Structure formats: structure tokens, C-alpha cells
Amino acid sequence: MSVAPMVACQFDGFSIERRSRARFPLNLAVEYRLLGKSERCGIGKTCNISSAGVLFEVPERQLFSGLIELMVACPCALDGACALKLVMKGRVVRSEGRGVAIESSQHEFRTAGLASGARRRDLKLLMSNT
């Protein structure tokens, strides 16, 4: 279920997309951390993502506002062995029902440890070399 309808306007019979960046429909695990005096953490899943922000969904309705940090699990591994995560910092621009939209002011890829299949293989290699 999508939590955000397309933002488009009709102009002389044409539909014009008003977003400045292309959005990609990705369903990825996300961890969030609200920053500031009402700091709290939780989990969710992305609905769509762009270079300027993310729309994600949380399991329960909650109020979101202010600064936020997201850690998005990437579906691929670095060199096929090291899991990656996309870390984004920004601000909440919309919170409706279980959907939360953020505008990103900073993003970077970080390593997140060995990928699960690679971990077993690398552990076997380490054990055989000792």
C-alpha cells in the first residue's frame, strides 16, 4: 500500500510531475533515530527514495517532526562480501498516518559488516588458515 499519492497537476490536458527529483520505488529495511530533545529510535521500510529524500512507513502511527537520521539497508554488498547501508540525515517534512517523508541534507554509504553468506565463507577461510 502506498502512503503517498503522486503529486501532479493538470495543465491543458497534460499531467506534470512537480517533484524535482526522480523517485524510485524501493522496499528496503530502515532504522530511524529522531534527533533532539524527544529522541527516539525505531524501524520501518522505505516506500520510495530519491537523491533529495525518502518516504518510509513505520509499523504504528506516530508523530514525527524535527531532525532525523535514517539507516537504510542496501540490497547489495561491497565486493560481494561487505554489507552496505545508506545513512541519511535531514528533517521530517510530512507525517501522515504511518508514512513519514524526509528531506535529506546529508547522505553517505557506510559499511555494515560482512554480508551473511560471505560471513560464513570468510570465517571458514580464517579457521583454515590457523
N, C-alpha and C positions, 0 to 999 in steps of 0.2 A: 504494500500500500504506500503510495507516495504521499508525503505530508505537505508538499508544496506544489501548487498548480503552476503551469507555465505562466510567466509574466509576459504577456504580449498585448499589443493594442491593434485595433483595426484602423487602417488608413486607406481609404479609397479601394476597399475590397481586398487589400493585402494585409497579412499578419506580419508585424515587425517585432522581432525579438529585441527587448530593451536591455538585456544583460550585456555588459561589455566584454565578458569572457565566456568561452565555451564551457559548458558543464558536462561532466562525464558521469553516467550512472554507474557508480561502483558501490557494491555492498561489502564493506570491509569492517573488521572489528576496530573499535575506537575506545580509548580510555581518555577521560577528560579530568581536568582539575580547574575548578573555578578559583581565581586568584583574588586576594584582598581579604577584608575582614570576615566575609562569610565564606571562607574557603571550604570546599568540599570536593570529593572525587567520585567518579562513577564510571560506568561503561555504557556502550551503545553500539550502533552500527551506522556507517555512512549511507546516505541515500544518493547524494551526488557530490562531486568535488570539482573545483576549478582552481586556477592559479591564484584567484583572489579570495577564495573562501570554501566553506564546507557546509552542507546541510546534513545533519545527523539526527538519529532517532534514539531516544532513551526508553527503557522499559516502562517507566511510570511518569505520569505528568508531574512536572516540577517547574518552579520559576527559575529562570536563568537571566542574569544580567551582569554587565561588567566585563572584566578581563578574563580570558580563558586560555588554557593550554590544552592542546589535543595531541595524542599519540596514536597515529593510525598505523595498523599493521599492514605492511606491504605484502602483496601476494607472491613476490619473487625474492630470491636470495642472492646476495652478492657472491659472485663466483660459484654459485650453486651450493654454497656451504653456510654463509652467514646471513641470518635473518635481518631484514631492514625494517625501520619504522620511520614514518614521516612525522616530524614534530612541528606543530604549528602553534603560533601564539597570535592572539588577536582579541577581538571584542565581539560579544554577542550582539547581533543586530536584530534578531527576531526570535521569539519563542512562542510557539503556538501548539497547544496540546502536548504531544510527545516529541515534536520536531523543534530543533534548535539550529539556527543559521548563524554562522560566524563570518566575520570579515577578517582575513589574515593580514597581519602586519609583518610577520616573520615566519619563515619556514626553512627547514633543513632536514636532510636524511641522516639518520644515525643507525649504527649497527645495534642489533638487539640480541646478540648471542648467536650460537650455532643453530642452524635450521635443524628440525627434528631428525630427519633422515641422515643428514650429514653428521650430526652429533654422535649417533651410534657408530657410523663408519670411522670417524676420527678417533673415537675412544678405543676402538679395536686396533687402529694403527698405533696409537700411543702405547697400548698394552703390549703389542707385539714387538715394539722397539725397546722395551725394557728388559 
